[in-house]
Structure formats: structure tokens, C-alpha cells
Amino acid sequence: MSGQLLALALMLPRDGDLATYEHQARLASRLGYSAIHIPNSRDAQLSEAEVTQLIRAAEPMSVITDDDDNDDDATIVRRNDPDLVRSTRAMLTALGDERPVTVAVSLSIGRTRSEAMARADRDPRLVGAAHPQESGIFGTFEQAQQQVLELARAGAQILLVTVPQELDIADVLAQVRALVVGATPALFNDEN
């Protein structure tokens, strides 16, 4: 993963339609995300033809279907907690398991903390424990960058994000991408 701190994946919204999925897949693909995850549950089913259409829109990214029952996957940490990432990585290593540790969290960043809060608060999916300020990555770009660096130092290898569904989704996705490329890997290398 040259020049990139973590692999970056996007969780598509459970209540999205095919047009929304295709749009976000194209944006994420152009920005260099490694994968999109589509929810697969009783309330969010895509037909085989729609999945094929989404795969075409996402190329060259991977398209991963997430089942509702994958909460027991030992490689997924579902909150911004470097200590939990560290212990998960240690447990997997002790078992001889080389699978990557994925941090799957909601994320809201803004030019100010108020903008990050407004973005998150406008998305009805990001409430309670799912709010990025509670369990995800939240704040200004610089604050979010520090959180991502801490997760990488703890052993995270994939960052799977749920972002607010904003009108400026392209800007949101580009800001998130900047958290794992550019200066961020250099900061990681300088501090290690």
C-alpha cells in the first residue's frame, strides 16, 4: 500500500437506491477507495442485475456484500478505539491469523467541529451510539487525521467508513480520502 496509510472502504447507506449506490461507487472509485460495501439485509436487497451494474460502476474497486449477521467477525472493530484495535491485532497474531484488522465506523469531518456536527446531525442514521462523536471519527480534518494515525499505529489496516449523506458527498469522500494519503502516511513514518 505505497503512499497510503490504510485501505479505505465506503459503506453505502442501507436505505439507498441503485442510482445513489452507483453515484457513490463512481466517486469512491475515482478517488482511490479500495472497496465499497453494500448492505445485504431483508430491507435492502439488490437484484443480481443491479449488483452487476454496481460492480461495473465501482471498477476497479471491490464490491463487498455485508450481511446483517457479520457482527461476530473477529477482524472487525466497530468503534474508534485504538486499544481495542491493538488487542484485536494481538489476538489474531497469537492465533496465527494474518487477516487485516478493519475499523468500521461512522465518520464526520468538517472545516470546523460545528460543520462536522451539522453534517452528522442531518443524517438520521447517525444517532446515539452510531453518531461519529460517540464511537467514530469526528472533528476537523486535523483532529480526524490524528484519530486515523492512532488507529494505524494500533494495527488497523482497513478503514470502513459510513459517511453523512450530504449534498456535497463528493467533497466529503475527498476529505475522507485525504485522511489516508498525502501527508498522513508521512506523519505516520515520522512518528514511528
N, C-alpha and C positions, 0 to 999 in steps of 0.2 A: 504494500500500500504506500507507494512512494509519494511524498508530498501531502499525505492525508493522514490525519491523526486517528480517526475512526472511520469504519464503513458507516455510511449514513443511509437509513431507510425511512420511508414515509408510510405511516398507517393512514389509509384512506378512511373517510368518515363512514360509519355504519349506515347512515341514512342517505348516503349519496346516490346519485343516479349515474348511469353509464357516461353521460356527457361530462359530468363533474369528474368522474374517475379518469376518463381519457385526457381531459384538460390537465389535471394534476400530474398524471403519469408523464405526459409530454414535457411539462415544465421540469419535473424532477429529473427526467432522463437528460434533458439538455443541460441541466445544472450539474450533472455528475453524481447523482444519488446512485447507490448500488442496487436498491430494490424498492418496490412498493409492496405493501401488504394489503390485501383486500379481506374485509371481514366476511366470514362464511358462517352464517347462522340462519335460523329459521326466518328471521325478519330481514335478511339481506342476502338474497340468493341471486346470482347471475347465471344466465343460461350458458351452455357450452360455447355458443356462438359469440356471446358478449365477452366471455373470458378470452376467447381467441382475438377478438377485436381489441381488447385491453392490452393483451400481450404485444400486439403489433404497435400500439401507441406507445408502449413503455420501452421498446427496444432501444438500447441494448441491456436495459435493467432486467433483473429477475422480477418475476411476479409471484408472490407467495400468498397462498390462501391460509388465513388464520382461522382455526376452529375455536369455538367457544370453550372447548374443554382442554386447551393447551396451557392453562394456568399452572399445571404441575410440572412444566418443563424446567428442569433444574438449571438450565443455562440462561434463563431469563430473570432479570432483576427488574421489578416493576415500580421502583421509586429511585429518586436521586439520593443514593446512599452509598458513598464510596466504601464505607466499612463493610456493607453487605456485599458489594461487588468484590472486594478483596477476599472475604471469606468464601464466596461462591467460587472464585477462581482457585483458591487454595483447596477447596473440597474436590473440585473437578480434577485438579492436578494430582491430588493424592489418589484418586481413583484411576489415574492414567487416561483421563478423558480430555482430549485436546480440542473439543468443540469450543467455539468462541463464546464469551460471555456477552449477552445482549442486554442493554439497558433500554427498556421500553417505557417511555414516559411522555407525558404531555409537556409542551414547551410553548412559552410565550415570551418573546423578547420585543423590546421597543427602544426607541431613541432615549426614552426616559422610563422609569419604573411605572409612571402613570399610564404611558402608552401601552406598556406590556400588560398592565392590569385591565385597561379598557379592552384590549384585544381579547384577552381571556374571558372577561366578563360578558362579552357579546355572544360567546359560543355556549349554547345551552348544554353541550356535552361536558364542558369543563367546570363542573361544580363539585363541591365537597372535596373528597379525597382525590378526585380526578383533576382538581384545579392545579395548574403548574406551580403556584406559590406553595401549595401544600406538599406535593410529592414529586414535582417535575423540575424542569429547568426554567428559571424565571428571572426577569430583570432586564437591565440594559445589556447591550451586546457584551460589554466588558465583564459584567457580572456572570452572564451566561457562559462566556468563554472560560472564566475561572472554574466554573462548575464542570464543564466538559473536560478541562485539563485534569481536574481531580478524579473524575471517573476513569479517564485513560490511565492515569498513574496507578489507580487501584486495580487495573486489569481488564476494564471493559474494552471490547473490540468492535462492537456494533452498537450504534445509537439508532433506535427505532422511535421516531417521534410522531406524536399526534399534535398537529398544529391547529390554531384557531382558524376557522373557515371565514376568512376575510375577503373583502372585495379585492384587496391588494395581495392576493395569495402568492403571486409571482415574487413580490418583494419579500414576503415572509419566508418563502422557500429559499431565496437567495441569501437572506440574512442567516438562516439556519446553516446553509452550506458553508458559509464563511466561518462558522464555528469550528470546522474540522479541516480546513485548508488554509493556505496563505500563511499568515504569521503564527497561527496557533500551533502547528507542528514545530516551528522554530522555537516557540516559547517552551514547549514540552522538552525539546532536546537541550535547550539552555539550562533548564532547571533540573535535569536528570544527570 
